[in-house]
Amino acid sequence: MATAAEILQSLCRHLESSPSQTAATCNQTYTLDLIPPFSLYGDRIQQVDLRLTRNFQLARSRKLQGNFDIYNILNASTAQNEQATFRTGPANQWRNPIQIMGGRLIKFSAQLTF
């Protein structure tokens, strides 16, 4: 965020949103992009999933399909969402992860066809 005083130095005028264009007490702020949108990206997501399936033939036309799934085999912890707002001072959390890829997950499932 840039204050009106900082913008006054570069523009040589007050912000248009200020109540008085001649007053020296303009306290409006303006949020500006330091980095152009869609020009800075995080790490590439590399998630590997695996599924093992086995079909079992039961009586007559009945079938049982068993599944064993493993998600995120490599247990990657890539940041999927980051804090995009920059603030000055000790409270700055710019580019801190907000959402991280879930850990390794194992799932068993079955499907009965009759």
Protein Blocks (a to p, Z undefined) as FASTA:
>chain_A
ZZfklmmmmnopacfkbmblkbckbcbdcdddfbdghkaccddddddddddddddddehj
bccddddddehklopabdfbdcfbdcedjklcghiafbdcddddddddddddZZ
